[in-house]
Structure formats: C-alpha cells, structure tokens
Amino acid sequence: MIKGYIEINKDICKGCELCIEACPQGSLRLSTHINTRGYRYVELVEQNCTGCTNCALVCPDVAITVFREQKPKKAV
C-alpha cells in the first residue's frame, strides 16, 4: 500500500469541512482550536493517509499539500 502524508496550512484553512468528507480513509477532523483568522481548522488525526489527493483537490483555499512516499523498488 502506498503511504502518504499531508500538510495543512492552518492559518488559511477556514474549516469548510469539504476535505473531511472527501477523505476515504477518515484521516481528518475539525480541530477544537481556532486559527489566526478565527476559524476552526482541519487537522490530521489518523496516520493512514494514502496520498490520494482528494482532500487537496476539494480545498477551496489550497490549504492542503499532499506528499507520497516512493514505492520500494522490487529486487531483480
């Protein structure tokens, strides 16, 4: 299975929750903390991200960056 991880820019997230609904792994939730703009922001709660990019594609504020780990090379 491919592993991925995301970085969320909490200062520009406005907590619209679109990414939470788009995540097939259920890795995201709305934080109980408030950012500098006065919004509750999204945070990663499960380390089961596959790097599918669904969250980043639906984010209207471009607050999410997705990274994927390299696949291990097969031995020849």
N, C-alpha and C positions, 0 to 999 in steps of 0.2 A: 504494500500500500504506500502511496506517495504521501509524504508528510509536508505540511506547510505551516506557515505562521503568518500572523497579520500584525501590523502596527496601526493603531488608531490615534489620530491626532485629536486628542480630547478637547483641545481649545477651539476647534472649528466644528466639532460634532454638535448637532442640535437635538439629538435624541429622537429622531423621527421613527425609529424602530424598523425601518424597511430592511436593514441588514439582518436584524434578528429573525424576521420572517423568512428571509431568503437563505439563511444558513441551513443546509441539510443535516449538518452534524449537531446542531443545537449548541454551538460553542459560544454564543454571545448572549449578553443580557444588559439591561439598563442599569447603570451604576446608581448607587444611593447618594453619590457625591455630585456636586454642581461645578461646572467649568466656569471660566472667567466671563463667559457671555450669559451665565445664568441658566444654563440648560443641564439636565442630567445627561451624561454621555454614555455611550456604549463601551462595554469592556469585555475582554476575553475571559471566559470562566472555565472552559474545558480545553485541554491540550490535545484535542482530537482533530484539529484543522487539517484538511487535505489539500488546501491551496486551490480550491475550485474557482475562486474569484467572484462567486455570486454576490457576496457582501459588497465588494468594491464596485461591481457593475451597477448596483441599485442605489448606491450612496449619492444623493444629490449634492453633497458638499465636498466630495472627493476627500473624505477624511480617513479612508482606509487604504493601506498599501499591503498587497499580498506578496508573500515570498514562498518559493517552493524549494525544498531540498533536492539536490541532484539524486537521480536514481543510481543505485550502486551498479557498477559495471559487472557484467557477467564474466566469469572466468572462461577462458578459451581452452 
